Amino acid sequence: MLARIVLWVIFAVCAAMTVAFLSGHGANLIAGYNTATEAEKETVNERKLLRVMGGGMLVATLVIFVLALLGGAAPIVLVCVSTAVIAVDSVAMVYLANTKCKK
């Protein structure tokens, strides 16, 4: 029961972050960007960065949603595939943030 509650809480936090990023807000939630100097922030297209992070968070949020719906009934194969999807998604977000989001 506790695991399902934790999954739903994680889903809610991820969903809130996804909405914030895709709506163009929440740049201060991105690690590294919030501590960057103004000169470093000028080299990054904030709008593209927020879209990349929002899209990546959307994928992770949907995966977590499926796991939360299934709860303890999720087969181990689905959990492993979900972990791999989130890992690949995270790597893609870092790559895109460091290459495509520059001005």
Helices and strands as residue ranges (DSSP letters): H 2-22, G 27-29, H 38-41, H 46-70, G 71-73, H 76-99
